[in-house]
Structures are given as C-alpha cells and as structure tokens.
Amino acid sequence: MGSLADAPAEARARMMLQRISTFIDRNLGDPALTPRAVAAHHRISLCSLYPLFGDPPVSIAACIRRRRLERCRADLVSAHLSSHPVEAVAARWGFASASAFGRAFREAYGIASPLPCHVLGQWVFRRTSPGPWDNVDRDWSGRGTLRQT
C-alpha cells in the first residue's frame, strides 16, 4: 500500500481535516488552542490550514468557538453539572474569561446570559426578551433562582 504522500490531494486534505478536527475536540479546554497552535501542531502554515475548512472558508477560530460553546451549553443543561458556576464551565472549555464567554454565548444563542435554571422539569436559559421564564433572578453565584409570581 502506498504512503499518504501518494494519495490524491483531495484524500490527503480530508485526512488532514479529520486529524485537525480530532485534535481540536481533544484540546477544546486549552485556552491556548488557536488557529496558529493548530497549524503548528500539524506542521502546516496558516495559509494551508484555512482552506481545509470549506468553501467559502469557515474561520477555524469560529469553528473552535462554536465547539466550545456547544460543550458549555451541554454542561450547563447537564443535571450532574448543574451546581457548577457558569464561569467554571466556561473555563473548563477554554474560555479565558466569563465576559468573553458571555459575549460569545449571547452572539451564538441570542440569550443575554447563559443562566441555567430549572423550570417545569426542563432546563432553559433566560432570554433577553420577555418570556415564560421571566420570573428568574440571578443570584450572586451566577446561578438562577426561581421567583414566585
């Protein structure tokens, strides 16, 4: 069987993208995970890295941010992680600060604060506009409390 270098260019690109995707998933919690770090780890230039993410190219930084947000959101709605402060969940997935996480979360999900609260047996997030869970107050720890109305 031939080496990877003998494979067609499209096959090499697909295999490199798979390696990069796996590397990103395994390192999401590292705040130093940047496009430059990904390129360096795989011994390719940034100019070679960007085209791997599609046409039109999806920013690798946006890809990392989206995956981090997905992991944070999953943790925030997880019953066994519900007692963890939002800031701790954000830090676990590589966000450098709670404010950076809050801005990214609001931009991605249209929600002012990623404030988990238990309402009617389902996890929901407080929205910026009036909604059925407006009786949720933020306490000092960043977790939600249900206010009786």
Steps between C-alpha positions, in 0.01 A plus 500: 500500500628850416581774745281798583717707267387271213131562572303747284499859624130487596553187708800658676297812575210294642739299718675816623164662579397191698825510699456872566137452604599226744782715637262793553244282681769354727640843586191722533571559867839653427469880483814500282317309225516747213525466123875562529535222761299259283714578195823464699394166646426364153811659347308699244473872436196708584459552126472121460269463799227747405397341167440165672193645671285536194396714210423770593750447779360472849730669744686241704473738797121503452502121481691475830271757664186318377623166635591657833155660523332169418692328780420781744133491413491122542666532842267779610194288432654183644335391824828382652677832429213730593665612824813627325525877448475617140853641525640159593327333206631769264855462632477121468446541125774755439332837535749745650238699690135494595439820303651351182281195546191712563554704183561188288198323650272798443619532141452130428172434680335842524483472876622779727652277765560127502308470822378145555189458709265210558150591383216250458738206495701632204820699485455832330706814461388849587429704190553870441140550393198428721413136514338235718804483730524868588452411862864391519742711702878484485661441838856597594641163391380536142241225537130559454235494766129469434293786636136438584265736316 
